[in-house]
Amino acid sequence: IYNQAKSVDISMREKNELSLLIVLSFFLAFPQQCVGAGKECCSSILLDSDLAVHKIQGDKLGFYTQLGYYGARPAYRQQGGEFFIFYYEEEQHWIDSRYFYGASLFSKLVNEMDGYCLDEHNNWSFYNGSDLMYSEVLTSNCSKIEDVCCKELRISSANSEVIIDNQSYYNNQSKDSLGDYKAIGVINGRYVYQKDNLDSFLEYGGKHWTVSSGVGQNTGHIIHHGGSVCPEHIEKEWQISYTNADGDWDWKDDPFLKITCVKEMTDMTPKQEHQDTGPVAQPYIQTEHAGQASSYSAETVVFGCISMLLLSMMIAFFARRFYRAWGRGAQGKQLLFETLDIEQAGENQASFNKFEDQ
């Protein structure tokens, strides 16, 4: 009777060990979800690039804030804008959408990586009008708008007082657009500014920065096609309005127009040192081309450790079963069957019932 009870007890322990292996198998099957559950991703993301990408897909760039989760990963919405960035499980990469989480149709930006956090690795491509084109300078990183862009700006130009052929280089409307501006909110992933509580606004929309008389207007008297996430980082290609020979409104270049910070940001110690290299908001992290991602990511290391642990436990589990079966005198097929617990379940239950009857 004692031997029968001991046999049942050993069988129950073996089944408990098998249950533990099944639980560990879940970690092996879903390493990203298990690893990601303990990660903390950035709640504020800056998606930025150079002037060339801004001119094509600039309306999708800017600052994003986390808005819940999608695809078992954090998902983001453009601050004051209409675009979303989320992980698309079906193709295992990050994409943008104008419509809603999960909408992959008409996506223009793709980050070809399946990391849990959007900023883990930059492998971005953008739609250039005909194809997706890889870009080394299109990046996503942890940044807040108040740490990157100035809240108070000054728009000025040495040409504002220039007179050519008895005619001022600046008309009255363009000259009135110069002056000091303060941030009053966020639209399309960027600050929107107002001049001294007057009806003059500096705003990003439609892939360009414009100074106009009302928020949401698509016309104005100062413009920059393309731009940056911060207007003070733009160094050239500003234009002002004027009346041409036919009496129609048109644009002309002002190489001396510049936008500068009036008051320094409260925190001038950002995570990454800024170098003034043009319209790029922050220096970019060196990225790798597609297919060259490092093989030593956190997910890869954890995946390998879990795999080795599970394999070792399975070997030990079945080795002990083999040893016990061999010790009981099992040989040949019977030794294999008892090691794999084939036919033994019914015999153990019968032994247990007999033990209870006695």
Solvent accessible surface area in square Angstrom, and as a share of the most:
residue,aa,sasa,rsa
1,I,113,0.58
2,Y,163,0.62
3,N,115,0.59
4,Q,50,0.22
5,A,32,0.25
6,K,105,0.44
7,S,50,0.32
8,V,20,0.11
9,D,71,0.37
10,I,35,0.18
11,S,12,0.07
12,M,104,0.47
13,R,103,0.38
14,E,15,0.07
15,K,83,0.35
16,N,97,0.50
17,E,53,0.24
18,L,77,0.38
19,S,60,0.39
20,L,89,0.44
21,L,11,0.05
22,I,114,0.58
23,V,86,0.49
24,L,30,0.15
25,S,45,0.29
26,F,107,0.44
27,F,78,0.32
28,L,54,0.27
29,A,68,0.53
30,F,95,0.40
31,P,24,0.15
32,Q,36,0.16
33,Q,67,0.30
34,C,29,0.17
35,V,26,0.15
36,G,0,0.00
37,A,88,0.68
38,G,71,0.68
39,K,58,0.24
40,E,171,0.77
41,C,27,0.16
42,C,29,0.18
43,S,66,0.42
44,S,14,0.09
45,I,0,0.00
46,L,1,0.00
47,L,0,0.00
48,D,1,0.00
49,S,0,0.00
50,D,43,0.22
51,L,31,0.15
52,A,64,0.50
53,V,5,0.03
54,H,0,0.00
55,K,90,0.38
56,I,66,0.33
57,Q,11,0.05
58,G,0,0.00
59,D,23,0.12
60,K,13,0.05
61,L,0,0.00
62,G,0,0.00
63,F,0,0.00
64,Y,0,0.00
65,T,60,0.35
66,Q,46,0.20
67,L,96,0.48
68,G,41,0.39
69,Y,142,0.54
70,Y,83,0.32
71,G,14,0.13
72,A,52,0.40
73,R,9,0.03
74,P,4,0.02
75,A,0,0.00
76,Y,0,0.00
77,R,99,0.36
78,Q,4,0.02
79,Q,37,0.17
80,G,53,0.51
81,G,13,0.13
82,E,80,0.36
83,F,6,0.03
84,F,22,0.09
85,I,0,0.00
86,F,0,0.00
87,Y,7,0.02
88,Y,30,0.11
89,E,93,0.42
90,E,142,0.64
91,E,100,0.45
92,Q,117,0.52
93,H,14,0.06
94,W,0,0.00
95,I,4,0.02
96,D,2,0.01
97,S,2,0.01
98,R,104,0.38
99,Y,113,0.43
100,F,128,0.53
101,Y,49,0.19
102,G,23,0.22
103,A,12,0.10
104,S,47,0.30
105,L,124,0.62
106,F,132,0.55
107,S,26,0.17
108,K,53,0.22
109,L,0,0.00
110,V,9,0.05
111,N,0,0.00
112,E,83,0.37
113,M,21,0.09
114,D,59,0.30
115,G,7,0.06
116,Y,21,0.08
117,C,12,0.07
118,L,0,0.00
119,D,41,0.21
120,E,70,0.32
121,H,41,0.18
122,N,7,0.04
123,N,8,0.04
124,W,0,0.00
125,S,15,0.10
126,F,11,0.05
127,Y,67,0.26
128,N,47,0.24
129,G,54,0.51
130,S,79,0.51
131,D,91,0.47
132,L,94,0.47
133,M,94,0.42
134,Y,60,0.23
135,S,11,0.07
136,E,77,0.35
137,V,52,0.30
138,L,0,0.00
139,T,1,0.00
140,S,0,0.00
141,N,8,0.04
142,C,28,0.17
143,S,11,0.07
144,K,101,0.43
145,I,10,0.05
146,E,73,0.33
147,D,39,0.20
148,V,9,0.05
149,C,1,0.01
150,C,4,0.02
151,K,108,0.46
152,E,34,0.15
153,L,0,0.00
154,R,110,0.40
155,I,2,0.01
156,S,36,0.23
157,S,13,0.08
158,A,77,0.60
159,N,17,0.09
160,S,13,0.08
161,E,130,0.58
162,V,53,0.30
163,I,119,0.61
164,I,93,0.47
165,D,134,0.70
166,N,154,0.79
167,Q,127,0.57
168,S,46,0.30
169,Y,45,0.17
170,Y,4,0.01
171,N,40,0.20
172,N,116,0.59
173,Q,79,0.35
174,S,0,0.00
175,K,74,0.32
176,D,95,0.49
177,S,7,0.04
178,L,23,0.12
179,G,22,0.21
180,D,48,0.25
181,Y,1,0.00
182,K,116,0.49
183,A,28,0.22
184,I,93,0.47
185,G,29,0.28
186,V,44,0.25
187,I,47,0.24
188,N,39,0.20
189,G,0,0.00
190,R,0,0.00
191,Y,18,0.07
192,V,5,0.03
193,Y,0,0.00
194,Q,34,0.15
195,K,29,0.12
196,D,84,0.44
197,N,139,0.71
198,L,98,0.49
199,D,111,0.58
200,S,15,0.10
201,F,23,0.10
202,L,0,0.00
203,E,18,0.08
204,Y,1,0.01
205,G,22,0.21
206,G,58,0.56
207,K,66,0.28
208,H,33,0.15
209,W,0,0.00
210,T,7,0.04
211,V,1,0.01
212,S,7,0.05
213,S,69,0.45
214,G,15,0.15
215,V,69,0.40
216,G,61,0.59
217,Q,86,0.38
218,N,123,0.63
219,T,88,0.51
220,G,16,0.15
221,H,49,0.22
222,I,0,0.00
223,I,8,0.04
224,H,1,0.00
225,H,87,0.39
226,G,1,0.01
227,G,0,0.00
228,S,0,0.00
229,V,0,0.00
230,C,0,0.00
231,P,1,0.01
232,E,26,0.12
233,H,17,0.08
234,I,8,0.04
235,E,100,0.45
236,K,134,0.57
237,E,75,0.34
238,W,2,0.01
239,Q,38,0.17
240,I,0,0.00
241,S,5,0.03
242,Y,63,0.24
243,T,70,0.41
244,N,40,0.20
245,A,113,0.87
246,D,121,0.62
247,G,51,0.49
248,D,83,0.43
249,W,147,0.51
250,D,62,0.32
251,W,76,0.27
252,K,49,0.21
253,D,87,0.45
254,D,2,0.01
255,P,95,0.60
256,F,119,0.49
257,L,3,0.02
258,K,119,0.50
259,I,5,0.03
260,T,58,0.34
261,C,44,0.26
262,V,59,0.34
263,K,127,0.54
264,E,109,0.49
265,M,32,0.14
266,T,150,0.87
267,D,65,0.34
268,M,104,0.46
269,T,112,0.65
270,P,38,0.24
271,K,170,0.72
272,Q,55,0.24
273,E,138,0.62
274,H,66,0.29
275,Q,105,0.47
276,D,100,0.52
277,T,96,0.56
278,G,6,0.05
279,P,27,0.17
280,V,17,0.10
281,A,1,0.00
282,Q,12,0.05
283,P,39,0.24
284,Y,54,0.20
285,I,86,0.44
286,Q,151,0.67
287,T,11,0.07
288,E,62,0.28
289,H,86,0.38
290,A,67,0.52
291,G,84,0.81
292,Q,111,0.49
293,A,63,0.49
294,S,69,0.45
295,S,73,0.47
296,Y,183,0.69
297,S,46,0.29
298,A,57,0.44
299,E,16,0.07
300,T,66,0.39
301,V,78,0.45
302,V,52,0.30
303,F,90,0.38
304,G,31,0.30
305,C,81,0.48
306,I,25,0.13
307,S,32,0.21
308,M,124,0.55
309,L,94,0.47
310,L,9,0.04
311,L,96,0.48
312,S,61,0.39
313,M,61,0.27
314,M,80,0.36
315,I,108,0.55
316,A,63,0.49
317,F,16,0.07
318,F,63,0.26
319,A,55,0.43
320,R,90,0.33
321,R,20,0.07
322,F,97,0.40
323,Y,149,0.57
324,R,55,0.20
325,A,0,0.00
326,W,150,0.53
327,G,61,0.58
328,R,155,0.56
329,G,54,0.52
330,A,8,0.06
331,Q,143,0.64
332,G,61,0.58
333,K,156,0.66
334,Q,70,0.31
335,L,24,0.12
336,L,99,0.49
337,F,61,0.25
338,E,18,0.08
339,T,12,0.07
340,L,84,0.42
341,D,47,0.24
342,I,80,0.41
343,E,102,0.46
344,Q,20,0.09
345,A,53,0.41
346,G,51,0.49
347,E,91,0.41
348,N,30,0.15
349,Q,101,0.45
350,A,61,0.47
351,S,34,0.22
352,F,73,0.31
353,N,68,0.35
354,K,105,0.45
355,F,69,0.29
356,E,110,0.49
357,D,126,0.65
358,Q,120,0.53
